[in-house]
Amino acid sequence: MDNIDKIIWVLPFLAIMDVVSTFYVESQNFDLHQYEVGFFARLALLSGVIYVYAVIYVLIVIGFSYVFWYIKKKLTPSELLDKIVFVFLVVVTGYIYVTISATFIVNFFLPAIIQRGINWNNVVLVTYLATLASLIFYVGQDAIVWLRTKGEKK
């Protein structure tokens, strides 16, 4: 299992952390209507089914992780189309990883951010950039090695 597989399989854990941090914010008496930024999560919140949505959300992320892992497992580095699919897979997985990671990190620090009057958008931006940099550092080498491979998959 390479680092890309690890990132794929950490997504369900991050989704659980996102849900936990959202409910943590709610437990700190913050209005989720004001701080929930996800479109579907906001809809679920307005409909009063946020707890059902949370379970469905985690199950969807688990499903995506399995599909991403299965697709990656079937790709062959010697095929050009497979290399294109691989790059797309890494970008989509990275986007999901960065988005969910930044969301749960900001959620956990939201009470301190509000209390200290720190600009929320700046914290979100720095968190996104730091998470993206760590992701590139962690999976960049494996992705480059996979793309440069000429023979059959390992």
Sequence and secondary structure as in RCSB ss.txt:
>XXXX:A:sequence
MDNIDKIIWVLPFLAIMDVVSTFYVESQNFDLHQYEVGFFARLALLSGVIYVYAVIYVLIVIGFSYVFWYIKKKL
TPSELLDKIVFVFLVVVTGYIYVTISATFIVNFFLPAIIQRGINWNNVVLVTYLATLASLIFYVGQDAIVWLRTK
GEKK
>XXXX:A:secstr
  HHHHHHHHHHHHHHHHHHHHHHHHHTT  HHHH   HHHHHHHHHT HHHHHHHHHHHHHHHHHHHHHHHHH 
 TT HHHHHHHHHHHHHHHHHHHHHHHHHHHHHHHHHHHHHT  HHHHHHHHHHHHHHHHHHHHHHHHHHHHH  
S   
